[in-house]
Amino acid sequence: MEGDFSKQHSLARFMPLPEPDGQYPLEYIEAHSVIKLKEDEKEVVVGVCDPRDKAILQYLTSFHDKPVQFFRIDRTELAAYLGKRLSTLETEPSRDVAIDDERILLDRLAHDAPIVNLVNSLMIEAIRKGASDIHIESFSEDARLRYRIDGVLQTVARIDKDTFPGVASRIKIMANLNIMERRLPQDGRISVHLGEGTCDVRVSIVPIAAGESIVLRLFNTNGTPPGLADLGIDSECLRLIRRLVAVPHGLVLATGPTGSGKTTTLNAVLRELASESVNVVTIEDPVEYVIPGVGQIQTHEKIGLTFESLLRRVLRQDPDIVMVGEIRDSPTAELSVRAALTGHLVLSTLHTNDAVSVIPRLRNMGVEPYLMAAVLRGAIAQRLVRTICASCSRPVKPGREEKELLNRHGLSATRLFRGEGCDACDGTGFRGRTAITEAFASDESMEDLILKGARAAVITEYLKTKGFVSLLQHGLRKAIEGATTLAEVESAVVN
């Protein structure tokens, strides 16, 4: 009995697996978490989730009439594979379904074992791959299943047109939505329990021409959230951010487009600031990470719990630090500024292209320059870029255009890096993401510029004299270090 239990092996390494006649029965695979990975004339290769179960190892060794080699595999990956297998089993629809009762038909479809297993497997697979979103869209021919992994949508499967209504109904039932409603948008939530962890799923269903578009946003509520030092922020920028949030009162803003990691950064900041001696309150939509010792409030616009209305009430809770998930309108902007002016440290996010642009944006929202100059402590802008897969990263010589791009910013490199694509990164050459950032801290000269209504370009030029490093420059440095590619940086930063 031989085995390699020192590390976990991916099922992708052994694809295609023996099936169906040369494989163990599905019930046996599910009950004992084992699967045959390979078999030839000389040996049998078996994947096991729990190598400590000596009884099952001994049984399989004696069962086969040739040597058996064992490999440790991931339980969630096996569950995803098993769900796909079970979902393909053909089952005849119940004959007692009333044809004229569509609700009963959809409900019965949604509870059919293949549909249940299909929905379970696509969620498990998305969580295992680290996807942030699942997209299921119905078209005239079939339905498309896509995962957003590292910020990029990838088509992973096609779902039969006849299967889609059952999948849609199953998701609606799980999210407590109306399975009969296909004309109006619906929103809901699902909690998925996987082993010891829990994943909160936000469901959005919108009618489209050929059916419905279903988008599931995944939030790992039990996972360990990244710390501020784990986000890939430049060390100099990291020191500046910590200096900004060390002040007892004022306004600090994080900026960037949707999906740039602003909320993740602010949550990491709050975990460093939270202590027994301060009262920290957040207003979020949704609450993505649970932070011990922090009062976190979920907005609910349908019943009037907006950022503005909640902020007014939160200020009566004697907070020291307030995090407003997003400044969306003038009342919220003005109230956030007033809160910062009256002795609170206020953290929030804005949608702007760079850090300096928070100044004209607040001005456009009606914040008076004298108030802005008094409370704005600084701003952070960031983007997320995909990191090159460590398993297949290879050095390459920079091309002419790449050299010119680096030269324009006073940089040079004799080699860059690129991922060739492997099983670890599903052939993309990228695995994971890292942040590129820029940040500034206000001072007396900058306050004067704000009071005078100076343009963003003038303020940027002043900051450069103080050593300000832009998003693009930070990104180019990361590419030279081998963390990402120049193409990723250009795609994320260059407008």
C-alpha positions, 0 to 999 in steps of 0.5 A, a space after each residue: 500500500 503506497 500513498 502520497 499524502 504530503 500534499 493535496 492533488 487536483 482531480 484535473 491532473 488525472 482527467 479523464 477519470 475512469 467511468 462509468 464501468 471502470 469506476 466505483 459506484 457513485 453511492 460508494 464514492 459519496 459514502 467513503 469519499 474515495 474515487 478511482 483516478 487511474 487504472 492500467 495493467 500494472 496498478 490502480 491509482 485511488 484518490 482519498 479525502 481522508 488518508 487517516 481512514 486506514 480501514 478503507 485504505 486496507 479494504 481497497 488494497 485487498 479489493 484490487 488484484 494489483 498494486 494500489 497507489 493512494 493520493 490525497 484529494 480535496 473533498 470539495 473538489 470531489 463533491 463538485 465532480 460528484 455533483 456533475 456526475 449525478 446531475 447528468 443521470 437521466 430521470 423520467 419526470 413524474 407522470 403525476 405532475 399536473 400539466 395545467 399547473 405550472 407552479 407544481 411543475 416548476 416546484 417538482 422540477 426544482 426538487 428533482 435530484 439531478 437539478 438539486 445536484 447540479 445547483 449544488 455542484 456549480 456552487 461548490 465548484 465556484 467556491 472551490 475556484 475562488 469565484 466572486 460571482 456566478 452568472 447563469 444566462 438563458 439564451 434561445 439555444 441553451 443557457 451559459 454558466 460563467 464564473 468570475 475568477 480574479 475579476 474575469 468572467 470564464 465560461 465553464 459550461 453550457 446548460 441544456 435549454 430544458 434544464 434551465 427552468 428547473 435550475 432557475 426554480 431551484 435557486 428561487 426556492 433556495 432564496 425564498 423568491 417567487 418561482 412563478 415570477 419571470 417578468 419582474 426582477 427579484 433579489 434574495 439571499 442564500 446561505 451555503 454550508 460547506 464543511 465548517 464554512 459558510 458562504 453567503 450568496 446574494 441572488 439577483 434575477 433579471 428577465 431577459 429576451 430569451 428567459 432570465 439572467 441569474 447572478 449569484 454574488 459569493 461572500 465567504 462569511 467564515 473565511 479569514 479575511 485578508 489583513 492590511 499587510 496581505 493586500 499587496 499594498 506598496 510598503 510606502 503607501 501602507 505606512 501612509 495609510 496607517 498614518 492617515 487612519 491614526 488621527 482621532 478625527 477627520 475624513 479618509 476616503 478609498 476610491 476606485 471603480 466597482 470591484 477594485 477592493 475598496 471595501 476589503 481595504 477599509 475592512 482590513 483597516 478597521 480590524 487594525 483599529 478595533 479595540 476595547 477602548 474605541 467604539 467602531 460602527 459600520 454602515 454597509 451594503 452588504 456586510 461582506 466581512 464580520 469584524 469582531 468587536 465592531 457594530 456592523 449595520 446592513 442598509 435596507 432601502 426598501 424600509 428606509 434604512 439608507 446610508 444617510 438615515 442610518 448615519 444620522 442615527 449612528 452618530 447618536 451611538 457615541 462612535 469614535 470611528 464610523 465607516 460608511 460603505 459608500 457616499 452615493 449622494 449629496 446628503 450622505 456626503 454632507 453628513 459624513 463631512 459634518 460627522 468628521 468635523 465634530 470629532 469622529 474618524 469617518 472612513 468611506 468610499 467614492 467612485 473616482 478614477 484616482 485619489 485626487 479626484 475625490 476633491 472635485 467629486 465632493 465639491 460637485 456633491 455640494 460640500 463647501 471648500 472650507 469644510 472639505 479643507 478642514 476635514 479631508 485627511 487624505 485618500 487612497 485609490 486602488 485597482 486589482 490586477 491579476 497576479 502571475 501564476 507561481 507554478 508556470 511563471 517564466 521570464 520573457 524579454 520585454 518587447 518594444 512597446 513595453 520598453 517604451 511604456 517603461 521609459 516614459 515613466 523613468 523605468 527600465 527592465 531587462 526581463 519581465 514575467 508571464 504565466 504559460 498556463 497550467 493546471 493550477 491556474 486553469 491555463 490562464 497564466 494568472 492565479 489570485 489578485 493583488 492591489 496597486 494603490 496611490 495615496 496622499 495626505 493633506 497638509 496646509 499647502 493642500 488645504 489652501 489649494 482646496 480653499 482656492 478651488 484649484 483643479 485636480 491637475 494642479 493639486 496632483 502636480 503639487 503632490 508630485 513635489 512631495 513624492 506622490 507615486 501614481 497608480 500606474 507607476 506602482 503597477 509598473 513597478 509590480 510588473 518589473 518585480 514579476 507580480 503581474 504583467 504590463 498588459 494587466 496594469 494597462 488594462 486596470 489603470 490606463 483609461 
